[in-house]
Amino acid sequence: MEERDYREQYAHTRRSLIERLGDWEDQRTWDEFYQTYWRLIFSVSLRAGLSREEASDVVQETVIAVAKQWKKGQAYDPEKGSFKAWLMSLTRWRIADQFRARQRNPANPAAAVHSESEDGDHTGIIERIAGEDGAETLDRIWEKEWAANLTDAALRRVKKLVSPKQYQIFHAYVVKEWDVSRVTNELGVSAAQVYLAKHRIGALLKEEIERLRSESA
């Protein structure tokens, strides 16, 4: 299938992910939501100082919280803020829940885990999240991880729109940062194919990133 056909088919069937979440029975949409945002929530939780097991719990509890609020008609209000900020707020509470659980169970080995702050001290992240300065710290973490997750999610979506060969060339040249000669030698393609893949898929990636941004605005 030609690249144009992929794009036309995708555009024809696609609606805003956030808008489609209102359909509680639409399992495909909820799965897409999970695949788009679970890495973000997991990464932020790890950087906040949680263990991998605790971070996994945060992912599950945050997605459940989103689903419950949507089902009750209590989802985010675009007039009061962005979806990104709303999701961050839900994630923040779930992270705080994990630290409160640590305090209730100090015998848990995970309770000994601390996060090192930027200035090198070892103040527990729970105190920093609870306080005003902590909120700003988590905000910075969220913004960095949000940007990285946006690109990763866009790449996963774009991969579905192009041929496997084109994406392989793009991934090697742009993501892995191989030089042109290595790409041509190892993948058996011409330099022209490398530059064409970079141009075409780069344009698709930019469009998809903007689409994701508009969905979460």
N, CA, C and O of each residue as an XYZ file, in Angstrom:
868
protein
N       0.847     -1.198      0.000
C       0.000      0.000      0.000
C       0.881      1.247      0.000
O       1.857      1.328      0.746
N       0.524      2.223     -0.850
C       1.290      3.449     -0.927
C       1.107      4.269      0.339
O       0.112      4.141      1.052
N       2.117      5.133      0.600
C       2.065      5.977      1.794
C       0.803      6.825      1.815
O       0.188      6.989      2.868
N       0.404      7.375      0.649
C      -0.794      8.200      0.593
C      -2.034      7.407      0.986
O      -2.923      7.927      1.661
N      -2.092      6.131      0.558
C      -3.236      5.288      0.898
C      -3.301      5.035      2.396
O      -4.378      5.045      2.992
N      -2.116      4.802      3.009
C      -2.075      4.610      4.459
C      -2.650      5.840      5.158
O      -3.472      5.727      6.067
N      -2.206      7.009      4.718
C      -2.618      8.246      5.376
C      -4.106      8.500      5.199
O      -4.777      8.912      6.145
N      -4.634      8.261      3.998
C      -6.051      8.495      3.743
C      -6.919      7.549      4.566
O      -7.944      7.949      5.120
N      -6.494      6.288      4.637
C      -7.248      5.309      5.413
C      -7.238      5.677      6.896
O      -8.260      5.575      7.575
N      -6.088      6.101      7.389
C      -5.943      6.458      8.791
C      -6.784      7.685      9.127
O      -7.474      7.712     10.146
N      -6.722      8.705      8.260
C      -7.468      9.931      8.505
C      -8.966      9.684      8.451
O      -9.726     10.318      9.182
N      -9.399      8.761      7.587
C     -10.823      8.481      7.417
C     -11.424      7.832      8.659
O     -12.569      8.113      9.011
N     -10.672      6.979      9.315
C     -11.212      6.221     10.446
C     -10.922      6.860     11.799
O     -11.494      6.453     12.809
N     -10.041      7.855     11.830
C      -9.583      8.403     13.098
C     -10.438      9.581     13.567
O     -10.786     10.457     12.775
N     -10.774      9.595     14.857
C     -11.347     10.760     15.507
C     -10.488     11.062     16.727
O      -9.591     10.288     17.062
N     -10.754     12.175     17.390
C      -9.965     12.539     18.557
C     -10.038     11.454     19.625
O     -11.123     11.016     20.009
N      -8.884     11.030     20.095
C      -8.835      9.997     21.131
C      -9.569     10.449     22.381
O     -10.338      9.682     22.960
N      -9.345     11.660     22.795
C      -9.966     12.154     24.019
C     -11.485     12.180     23.890
O     -12.190     11.820     24.832
N     -11.996     12.603     22.735
C     -13.441     12.636     22.524
C     -14.037     11.237     22.584
O     -15.133     11.050     23.113
N     -13.320     10.250     22.042
C     -13.856      8.897     21.970
C     -13.842      8.169     23.307
O     -14.465      7.116     23.441
N     -13.141      8.713     24.297
C     -13.095      8.045     25.597
C     -14.448      8.018     26.283
O     -14.664      7.236     27.209
N     -15.364      8.873     25.829
C     -16.684      8.903     26.445
C     -17.472      7.622     26.255
O     -18.419      7.368     26.999
N     -17.104      6.812     25.277
C     -17.780      5.537     25.044
C     -17.144      4.472     25.928
O     -16.088      3.931     25.600
N     -17.793      4.174     27.050
C     -17.245      3.232     28.036
C     -17.009      1.845     27.450
O     -16.103      1.136     27.886
N     -17.821      1.450     26.458
C     -17.728      0.105     25.904
C     -16.707      0.003     24.767
O     -16.460     -1.090     24.258
N     -16.122      1.115     24.373
C     -15.166      1.112     23.258
C     -13.794      0.677     23.760
O     -12.943      1.507     24.078
N     -13.596     -0.638     23.824
C     -12.362     -1.180     24.372
C     -11.152     -0.781     23.546
O     -10.061     -0.577     24.079
N     -11.353     -0.674     22.244
C     -10.229     -0.313     21.369
C      -9.703      1.082     21.698
O      -8.494      1.313     21.706
N     -10.616      2.004     21.968
C     -10.205      3.362     22.306
C      -9.479      3.397     23.638
O      -8.461      4.075     23.773
N      -9.990      2.676     24.618
C      -9.324      2.655     25.919
C      -7.955      1.992     25.831
O      -7.025      2.386     26.535
N      -7.831      0.994     24.974
C      -6.524      0.367     24.776
C      -5.561      1.356     24.126
O      -4.382      1.404     24.477
N      -6.067      2.143     23.176
C      -5.226      3.150     22.531
C      -4.787      4.197     23.543
O      -3.639      4.643     23.534
N      -5.715      4.587     24.418
C      -5.373      5.545     25.469
C      -4.263      4.985     26.355
O      -3.297      5.680     26.671
N      -4.413      3.722     26.752
C      -3.409      3.092     27.609
C      -2.052      3.047     26.918
O      -1.032      3.391     27.515
N      -2.047      2.619     25.654
C      -0.793      2.513     24.925
C      -0.138      3.875     24.716
O       1.085      3.962     24.609
N      -0.936      4.932     24.658
C      -0.392      6.274     24.446
C       0.217      6.849     25.711
O       1.229      7.547     25.643
N      -0.380      6.571     26.871
C       0.005      7.291     28.081
C       0.639      6.463     29.199
O       1.158      7.041     30.154
N       0.618      5.124     29.115
C       1.124      4.365     30.261
C       2.615      4.598     30.481
O       3.061      4.665     31.626
N       3.391      4.722     29.411
C       4.835      4.934     29.563
C       5.120      6.267     30.242
O       6.042      6.379     31.050
N       4.316      7.280     29.905
C       4.469      8.583     30.543
C       4.258      8.474     32.046
O       5.098      8.922     32.826
N       3.149      7.885     32.454
C       2.822      7.762     33.878
C       3.874      6.924     34.596
O       4.287      7.260     35.706
N       4.305      5.841     33.969
C       5.305      4.954     34.562
C       6.638      5.686     34.745
O       7.255      5.602     35.807
N       7.075      6.399     33.715
C       8.363      7.096     33.781
C       8.356      8.197     34.827
O       9.322      8.357     35.573
N       7.265      8.957     34.883
C       7.158     10.018     35.881
C       7.191      9.420     37.287
O       7.829      9.973     38.183
N       6.520      8.316     37.478
C       6.486      7.668     38.795
C       7.873      7.199     39.218
O       8.256      7.345     40.379
N       8.621      6.636     38.276
C       9.988      6.210     38.581
C      10.861      7.405     38.952
O      11.610      7.356     39.927
N      10.760      8.472     38.173
C      11.584      9.650     38.431
C      11.177     10.358     39.717
O      11.973     11.090     40.306
N       9.940     10.141     40.151
C       9.487     10.706     41.421
C      10.061      9.944     42.608
O      10.002     10.424     43.740
N      10.615      8.762     42.359
C      11.248      8.000     43.425
C      10.603      6.676     43.761
O      10.996      6.037     44.737
N       9.622      6.241     42.984
C       8.953      4.972     43.249
C       9.723      3.811     42.629
O      10.521      3.992     41.709
N       9.463      2.615     43.155
C      10.028      1.405     42.563
C       9.243      1.055     41.307
O       8.186      1.632     41.053
N       9.749      0.120     40.527
C       9.046     -0.287     39.311
C       7.677     -0.891     39.636
O       6.702     -0.661     38.922
N       7.620     -1.658     40.711
C       6.339     -2.256     41.115
C       5.347     -1.171     41.516
O       4.175     -1.218     41.141
N       5.827     -0.195     42.281
C       4.951      0.903     42.697
C       4.517      1.734     41.491
O       3.366      2.161     41.403
N       5.445      1.958     40.566
C       5.123      2.730     39.364
C       4.066      2.015     38.532
O       3.179      2.653     37.964
N       4.162      0.691     38.461
C       3.146     -0.085     37.739
C       1.781      0.081     38.384
O       0.766      0.187     37.696
N       1.765      0.101     39.718
C       0.504      0.315     40.429
C      -0.069      1.699     40.128
O      -1.280      1.856     39.976
N       0.810      2.701     40.042
C       0.364      4.058     39.723
C      -0.285      4.089     38.340
O      -1.317      4.732     38.146
N       0.329      3.389     37.377
C      -0.243      3.334     36.028
C      -1.652      2.759     36.079
O      -2.589      3.340     35.532
N      -1.792      1.617     36.737
C      -3.103      0.965     36.806
C      -4.131      1.844     37.504
O      -5.251      2.007     37.019
N      -3.744      2.409     38.644
C      -4.691      3.203     39.422
C      -5.062      4.506     38.709
O      -6.194      4.977     38.821
N      -4.115      5.082     37.983
C      -4.407      6.316     37.260
C      -5.377      6.055     36.111
O      -6.329      6.810     35.916
N      -5.136      4.986     35.351
C      -6.030      4.651     34.242
C      -7.425      4.320     34.765
O      -8.425      4.705     34.160
N      -7.492      3.609     35.885
C      -8.791      3.299     36.499
C      -9.497      4.584     36.929
O     -10.707      4.726     36.751
N      -8.727      5.524     37.499
C      -9.308      6.797     37.933
C      -9.859      7.574     36.739
O     -10.936      8.164     36.827
N      -9.127      7.577     35.622
C      -9.604      8.240     34.410
C     -10.920      7.611     33.956
O     -11.884      8.313     33.646
N     -10.944      6.276     33.921
C     -12.133      5.552     33.458
C     -13.336      5.833     34.354
O     -14.438      6.073     33.860
N     -13.129      5.803     35.668
C     -14.228      6.025     36.602
C     -14.793      7.434     36.474
O     -16.010      7.624     36.485
N     -13.910      8.420     36.352
C     -14.389      9.792     36.245
C     -15.129     10.005     34.936
O     -16.122     10.731     34.879
N     -14.627      9.357     33.874
C     -15.315      9.492     32.590
C     -16.702      8.852     32.648
O     -17.676      9.392     32.122
N     -16.768      7.687     33.302
C     -18.042      6.991     33.399
C     -19.054      7.800     34.200
O     -20.247      7.769     33.899
N     -18.594      8.521     35.213
C     -19.479      9.327     36.049
C     -19.773     10.690     35.433
O     -20.519     11.485     36.005
N     -19.188     10.958     34.270
C     -19.368     12.262     33.662
C     -18.591     13.350     34.353
O     -18.947     14.526     34.271
N     -17.515     12.960     35.046
C     -16.702     13.914     35.794
C     -15.323     14.073     35.169
O     -14.354     14.371     35.868
N     -15.230     13.877     33.865
C     -13.954     14.000     33.176
C     -13.502     15.452     33.170
O     -14.218     16.341     33.631
N     -12.322     15.677     32.649
C     -11.758     17.022     32.697
C     -12.622     18.011     31.918
O     -13.279     17.649     30.942
N     -12.608     19.248     32.362
C     -13.356     20.317     31.715
C     -12.375     21.178     30.929
O     -11.532     21.842     31.531
N     -12.463     21.183     29.584
C     -11.530     21.973     28.770
C     -11.508     23.451     29.140
O     -10.507     24.132     28.916
N     -12.614     23.953     29.709
C     -12.666     25.363     30.078
C     -11.850     25.653     31.341
O     -11.526     26.805     31.631
N     -11.526     24.600     32.081
C     -10.777     24.792     33.331
C      -9.298     24.447     33.193
O      -8.517     24.692     34.112
N      -8.912     23.886     32.061
C      -7.509     23.527     31.883
C      -7.336     22.463     30.821
O      -8.309     21.999     30.227
N      -6.099     22.081     30.586
C      -5.790     21.108     29.541
C      -5.940     19.679     30.049
O      -5.920     19.425     31.254
N      -6.088     18.756     29.108
C      -6.118     17.344     29.461
C      -4.785     16.929     30.082
O      -4.750     16.115     31.004
N      -3.699     17.489     29.574
C      -2.375     17.171     30.114
C      -2.288     17.510     31.600
O      -1.769     16.724     32.393
N      -2.800     18.684     31.970
C      -2.761     19.093     33.378
C      -3.686     18.220     34.223
O      -3.355     17.865     35.355
N      -4.835     17.882     33.669
C      -5.785     17.023     34.387
C      -5.194     15.644     34.633
O      -5.324     15.100     35.730
N      -4.551     15.076     33.627
C      -3.943     13.758     33.791
C      -2.781     13.818     34.777
O      -2.575     12.882     35.550
N      -2.025     14.906     34.756
C      -0.941     15.056     35.713
C      -1.462     15.095     37.136
O      -0.863     14.516     38.042
N      -2.586     15.785     37.331
C      -3.172     15.875     38.669
C      -3.574     14.497     39.180
O      -3.313     14.161     40.335
N      -4.210     13.696     38.320
C      -4.591     12.344     38.716
C      -3.364     11.499     39.037
O      -3.358     10.737     40.004
N      -2.331     11.642     38.218
C      -1.101     10.877     38.432
C      -0.424     11.290     39.732
O       0.076     10.441     40.471
N      -0.406     12.595     40.015
C       0.219     13.097     41.240
C      -0.420     12.466     42.477
O       0.275     12.059     43.408
N      -1.764     12.389     42.473
C      -2.456     11.808     43.627
C      -2.130     10.327     43.776
O      -1.977      9.835     44.894
N      -2.025      9.620     42.670
C      -1.716      8.190     42.737
C      -0.286      7.961     43.231
O      -0.027      7.009     43.966
N       0.645      8.840     42.823
C       2.020      8.754     43.319
C       2.045      9.006     44.823
O       2.700      8.283     45.574
N       1.321     10.044     45.253
C       1.251     10.350     46.681
C       0.655      9.185     47.462
O       1.071      8.915     48.589
N      -0.324      8.488     46.864
C      -0.914      7.314     47.513
C       0.147      6.251     47.782
O       0.141      5.613     48.834
N       1.049      6.065     46.835
C       2.096      5.057     46.996
C       3.053      5.430     48.124
O       3.485      4.563     48.885
N       3.381      6.704     48.233
C       4.263      7.121     49.322
C       3.555      7.030     50.675
O       4.184      6.713     51.684
N       2.260      7.303     50.698
C       1.513      7.128     51.951
C       1.471      5.661     52.346
O       1.528      5.326     53.529
N       1.371      4.782     51.341
C       1.380      3.346     51.622
C       2.715      2.927     52.216
O       2.764      2.063     53.092
N       3.799      3.535     51.744
C       5.121      3.253     52.316
C       5.161      3.626     53.789
O       5.676      2.878     54.621
N       4.611      4.792     54.096
C       4.640      5.258     55.480
C       3.847      4.345     56.403
O       4.198      4.167     57.569
N       2.774      3.769     55.869
C       1.972      2.847     56.679
C       2.647      1.496     56.836
O       2.330      0.739     57.754
N       3.579      1.193     55.936
C       4.244     -0.102     55.972
C       5.751      0.091     55.855
O       6.336     -0.245     54.826
N       6.387      0.629     56.897
C       7.832      0.921     56.849
C       8.696     -0.317     56.697
O       9.867     -0.208     56.333
N       8.144     -1.494     56.967
C       8.924     -2.723     56.825
C       9.124     -3.089     55.361
O       9.968     -3.923     55.030
N       8.345     -2.462     54.489
C       8.458     -2.733     53.054
C       9.794     -2.213     52.552
O      10.110     -1.043     52.770
N      10.600     -3.054     51.879
C      11.901     -2.612     51.365
C      11.787     -1.389     50.465
O      12.725     -0.598     50.371
N      10.654     -1.231     49.811
C      10.496     -0.088     48.915
C      10.501      1.226     49.687
O      10.790      2.281     49.122
N      10.184      1.163     50.971
C      10.131      2.377     51.777
C      11.500      3.007     51.926
O      11.609      4.195     52.230
N      12.546      2.222     51.714
C      13.903      2.738     51.854
C      14.374      3.488     50.622
O      15.432      4.117     50.639
N      13.588      3.423     49.546
C      13.987      4.067     48.309
C      13.765      5.565     48.423
O      12.686      6.005     48.820
N      14.783      6.358     48.076
C      14.672      7.806     48.086
C      15.106      8.340     46.732
O      15.836      7.686     45.986
N      14.647      9.522     46.440
C      14.999     10.161     45.175
C      16.010     11.251     45.435
O      15.868     12.022     46.385
N      17.033     11.325     44.598
C      18.057     12.349     44.758
C      17.632     13.606     44.025
O      17.346     13.560     42.829
N      17.587     14.707     44.714
C      17.152     15.943     44.084
C      18.270     16.524     43.240
O      19.397     16.029     43.260
N      17.951     17.582     42.493
C      18.895     18.146     41.551
C      20.110     18.733     42.243
O      21.192     18.756     41.655
N      19.969     19.212     43.484
C      21.117     19.814     44.155
C      21.928     18.786     44.923
O      22.869     19.148     45.629
N      21.582     17.504     44.797
C      22.413     16.447     45.347
C      21.991     15.933     46.697
O      22.569     14.956     47.175
N      20.991     16.551     47.352
C      20.598     16.028     48.654
C      19.683     14.819     48.461
O      19.292     14.501     47.338
N      19.349     14.154     49.554
C      18.562     12.924     49.485
C      17.235     13.076     50.227
O      16.764     12.142     50.876
N      16.649     14.247     50.124
C      15.347     14.471     50.746
C      14.313     13.566     50.103
O      14.254     13.471     48.877
N      13.491     12.895     50.915
C      12.473     12.011     50.364
C      11.521     12.771     49.463
O      11.107     13.887     49.778
N      11.182     12.166     48.353
C      10.329     12.841     47.378
C       8.930     13.075     47.917
O       8.239     13.981     47.449
N       8.493     12.283     48.889
C       7.157     12.473     49.427
C       7.016     13.858     50.056
O       5.977     14.500     49.903
N       8.064     14.331     50.771
C       8.003     15.662     51.357
C       7.990     16.730     50.267
O       7.313     17.749     50.403
N       8.736     16.499     49.183
C       8.812     17.486     48.112
C       7.529     17.528     47.298
O       7.134     18.591     46.818
N       6.869     16.378     47.135
C       5.601     16.369     46.411
C       4.526     17.046     47.241
O       3.679     17.757     46.701
N       4.554     16.828     48.570
C       3.517     17.368     49.437
C       3.602     18.889     49.562
O       2.584     19.554     49.753
N       4.816     19.441     49.453
C       4.986     20.866     49.638
C       4.913     21.648     48.341
O       4.803     21.075     47.257
N       4.975     22.953     48.466
C       4.882     23.819     47.285
C       6.046     23.581     46.335
O       5.857     23.480     45.123
N       7.257     23.492     46.893
C       8.420     23.241     46.044
C       8.316     21.884     45.376
O       8.760     21.707     44.241
N       7.725     20.917     46.086
C       7.582     19.579     45.527
C       6.684     19.559     44.317
O       6.948     18.854     43.343
N       5.610     20.344     44.384
C       4.702     20.410     43.242
C       5.432     20.910     42.012
O       5.217     20.412     40.907
N       6.299     21.900     42.205
C       7.065     22.423     41.079
C       8.042     21.378     40.554
O       8.269     21.286     39.348
N       8.613     20.601     41.449
C       9.534     19.555     41.031
C       8.820     18.525     40.176
O       9.330     18.134     39.126
N       7.658     18.084     40.603
C       6.908     17.096     39.840
C       6.424     17.684     38.517
O       6.346     16.984     37.508
N       6.102     18.967     38.532
C       5.710     19.631     37.284
C       6.832     19.563     36.255
O       6.590     19.296     35.077
N       8.057     19.807     36.707
C       9.202     19.768     35.783
C       9.403     18.366     35.241
O       9.659     18.182     34.051
N       9.286     17.373     36.123
C       9.418     15.980     35.687
C       8.348     15.660     34.650
O       8.634     15.056     33.616
N       7.121     16.065     34.933
C       6.004     15.769     34.031
C       6.229     16.393     32.654
O       6.005     15.744     31.632
N       6.673     17.652     32.628
C       6.867     18.342     31.356
C       7.926     17.639     30.504
O       7.745     17.478     29.297
N       9.024     17.224     31.125
C      10.091     16.537     30.387
C       9.604     15.194     29.854
O       9.832     14.858     28.691
N       8.942     14.439     30.702
C       8.473     13.122     30.285
C       7.327     13.228     29.284
O       7.191     12.384     28.399
N       6.510     14.259     29.425
C       5.406     14.462     28.477
C       5.954     14.666     27.066
O       5.464     14.064     26.111
N       6.966     15.514     26.940
C       7.547     15.787     25.627
C       8.150     14.521     25.022
O       7.970     14.243     23.836
N       8.867     13.757     25.845
C       9.484     12.520     25.352
C       8.419     11.500     24.958
O       8.544     10.831     23.933
N       7.375     11.384     25.771
C       6.316     10.415     25.483
C       5.545     10.797     24.232
O       5.111      9.929     23.475
N       5.374     12.098     24.013
C       4.661     12.574     22.838
C       5.368     12.103     21.559
O       4.732     11.637     20.614
N       6.687     12.236     21.559
C       7.460     11.808     20.392
C       7.391     10.298     20.215
O       7.210      9.807     19.101
N       7.535      9.559     21.316
C       7.476      8.096     21.237
C       6.116      7.617     20.741
O       6.038      6.722     19.900
N       5.041      8.215     21.263
C       3.699      7.824     20.854
C       3.470      8.149     19.382
O       2.852      7.371     18.656
N       3.971      9.302     18.947
C       3.834      9.683     17.542
C       4.589      8.714     16.641
O       4.099      8.339     15.576
N       5.779      8.311     17.066
C       6.557      7.348     16.287
C       5.821      6.024     16.142
O       5.821      5.426     15.066
N       5.191      5.565     17.222
C       4.462      4.298     17.166
C       3.290      4.393     16.197
O       2.993      3.436     15.483
N       2.628      5.539     16.172
C       1.494      5.713     15.271
C       1.955      5.825     13.819
O       1.359      5.232     12.919
N       3.025      6.594     13.605
C       3.536      6.774     12.243
C       4.018      5.451     11.660
O       3.905      5.216     10.457
N       4.546      4.604     12.504
C       5.037      3.301     12.040
C       3.941      2.511     11.345
O       4.218      1.706     10.456
N       2.689      2.741     11.751
C       1.561      2.028     11.168
C       1.145      2.618      9.818
O       0.378      2.002      9.077
N       1.649      3.800      9.506
C       1.209      4.507      8.305
C       2.106      4.282      7.100
O       1.717      4.599      5.976
N       3.291      3.746      7.313
C       4.257      3.599      6.221
C       4.681      2.146      6.089
O       4.367      1.311      6.938
N       5.390      1.862      5.026
C       5.860      0.495      4.820
C       6.950      0.155      5.828
O       7.678      1.043      6.272
N       7.073     -1.127      6.196
C       8.112     -1.530      7.151
C       9.514     -1.121      6.703
O      10.345     -0.743      7.529
N       9.778     -1.195      5.401
C      11.103     -0.860      4.891
C      11.397      0.617      5.078
O      12.486      0.988      5.516
N      10.418      1.469      4.743
C      10.623      2.905      4.913
C      10.868      3.256      6.369
O      11.737      4.071      6.679
N      10.107      2.645      7.259
C      10.289      2.963      8.674
C      11.651      2.463      9.166
O      12.300      3.121      9.980
N      12.074      1.314      8.677
C      13.384      0.777      9.058
C      14.490      1.751      8.662
O      15.420      1.990      9.432
N      14.383      2.312      7.456
C      15.382      3.279      7.000
C      15.357      4.521      7.883
O      16.401      5.002      8.324
N      14.161      5.033      8.134
C      14.015      6.234      8.959
C      14.552      5.997     10.368
O      15.268      6.835     10.915
N      14.207      4.868     10.943
C      14.636      4.558     12.311
C      16.155      4.478     12.405
O      16.755      4.974     13.358
N      16.765      3.853     11.412
C      18.222      3.719     11.428
C      18.909      5.077     11.263
O      19.880      5.380     11.957
N      18.394      5.886     10.339
C      19.058      7.149     10.019
C      18.751      8.256     11.031
O      19.647      9.003     11.425
N      17.490      8.362     11.451
C      17.083      9.473     12.306
C      17.117      9.116     13.793
O      17.662      9.864     14.605
N      16.530      7.966     14.145
C      16.450      7.595     15.563
C      17.787      7.050     16.070
O      18.283      7.483     17.110
N      18.367      6.104     15.336
C      19.647      5.536     15.753
C      20.832      6.418     15.385
O      21.938      6.240     15.896
N      20.584      7.375     14.489
C      21.600      8.333     14.050
C      22.787      7.678     13.351
O      23.933      8.090     13.532
N      22.497      6.646     12.545
C      23.532      6.068     11.695
C      23.838      7.066     10.586
O      22.965      7.831     10.176
N      25.096      7.059     10.091
C      25.381      7.902      8.939
C      24.844      7.233      7.675
O      24.510      6.049      7.685
N      24.765      7.998      6.592
C      24.137      7.515      5.369
C      24.817      6.265      4.833
O      24.146      5.330      4.395
N      26.145      6.244      4.867
C      26.870      5.088      4.316
C      26.552      3.811      5.074
O      26.444      2.743      4.472
N      26.400      3.910      6.389
C      26.077      2.711      7.171
C      24.668      2.234      6.847
O      24.433      1.031      6.728
N      23.727      3.166      6.704
C      22.355      2.789      6.382
C      22.302      2.096      5.023
O      21.665      1.053      4.878
N      22.968      2.674      4.035
C      22.933      2.096      2.688
C      23.594      0.720      2.658
O      23.112     -0.193      1.988
N      24.698      0.579      3.387
C      25.418     -0.702      3.385
C      24.649     -1.795      4.126
O      24.545     -2.918      3.634
N      24.113     -1.475      5.298
C      23.482     -2.496      6.128
C      22.048     -2.823      5.698
O      21.566     -3.935      5.913
N      21.374     -1.845      5.091
C      19.984     -2.076      4.693
C      19.835     -2.302      3.191
O      18.748     -2.627      2.712
N      20.906     -2.134      2.465
C      20.858     -2.396      1.033
C      19.973     -1.426      0.267
O      19.225     -1.831     -0.623
N      20.057     -0.144      0.613
C      19.253      0.870     -0.061
C      20.176      1.967     -0.582
O      21.364      2.003     -0.259
N      19.613      2.857     -1.392
C      20.399      3.959     -1.931
C      20.322      5.168     -1.010
O      19.451      5.249     -0.144
N      21.247      6.111     -1.209
C      21.233      7.338     -0.418
C      19.944      8.117     -0.673
O      19.393      8.749      0.228
N      19.478      8.057     -1.915
C      18.233      8.762     -2.251
C      17.063      8.209     -1.438
O      16.214      8.973     -0.980
N      17.011      6.885     -1.256
C      15.941      6.277     -0.459
C      16.020      6.718      1.001
O      14.995      6.906      1.656
N      17.233      6.880      1.501
C      17.425      7.321      2.889
C      16.854      8.726      3.072
O      16.086      8.979      4.001
N      17.236      9.630      2.184
C      16.774     11.011      2.293
C      15.262     11.117      2.076
O      14.590     11.926      2.715
N      14.741     10.297      1.174
C      13.301     10.321      0.916
C      12.523      9.840      2.135
O      11.502     10.424      2.500
N      13.017      8.762      2.766
C      12.357      8.237      3.967
C      12.391      9.272      5.088
O      11.406      9.457      5.803
N      13.515      9.936      5.234
C      13.628     10.963      6.267
C      12.617     12.082      6.024
O      11.948     12.539      6.951
N      12.514     12.516      4.774
C      11.604     13.618      4.442
C      10.150     13.227      4.649
O       9.405     13.947      5.314
N       9.738     12.101      4.091
C       8.338     11.684      4.150
C       7.897     11.353      5.574
O       6.867     11.835      6.046
N       8.690     10.526      6.249
C       8.280     10.105      7.592
C       8.459     11.245      8.590
O       7.699     11.359      9.552
N       9.461     12.082      8.360
C       9.635     13.252      9.224
C       8.415     14.155      9.181
O       7.994     14.689     10.207
N       7.848     14.326      7.991
C       6.649     15.158      7.846
C       5.465     14.522      8.559
O       4.695     15.210      9.229
N       5.319     13.197      8.414
C       4.236     12.489      9.097
C       4.389     12.593     10.610
O       3.410     12.774     11.333
N       5.629     12.476     11.080
C       5.888     12.536     12.514
C       5.508     13.904     13.066
O       4.906     14.002     14.135
N       5.859     14.950     12.342
C       5.521     16.297     12.780
C       4.012     16.468     12.865
O       3.505     17.050     13.823
N       3.294     15.966     11.869
C       1.830     16.054     11.868
C       1.238     15.305     13.052
O       0.308     15.788     13.698
N       1.781     14.117     13.336
C       1.233     13.299     14.415
C       1.505     13.917     15.777
O       0.658     13.851     16.667
N       2.672     14.512     15.949
C       2.987     15.191     17.205
C       2.018     16.347     17.430
O       1.519     16.539     18.539
N       1.756     17.113     16.379
C       0.809     18.222     16.498
C      -0.593     17.718     16.803
O      -1.331     18.348     17.561
N      -0.963     16.581     16.213
C      -2.276     15.998     16.476
C      -2.406     15.575     17.938
O      -3.430     15.818     18.577
N      -1.367     14.946     18.452
C      -1.381     14.532     19.861
C      -1.441     15.742     20.788
O      -2.133     15.722     21.806
N      -0.716     16.788     20.428
C      -0.761     17.998     21.234
C      -2.160     18.601     21.264
O      -2.642     19.037     22.309
N      -2.802     18.619     20.096
C      -4.147     19.193     20.035
C      -5.146     18.346     20.815
O      -6.098     18.880     21.386
N      -4.941     17.041     20.843
C      -5.842     16.144     21.592
C      -5.760     16.410     23.081
O      -6.756     16.291     23.794
N      -4.565     16.773     23.556
C      -4.373     16.922     24.996
C      -4.405     18.367     25.443
O      -4.175     18.655     26.617
N      -4.688     19.287     24.524
C      -4.698     20.709     24.874
C      -5.886     21.054     25.776
O      -6.049     22.210     26.167
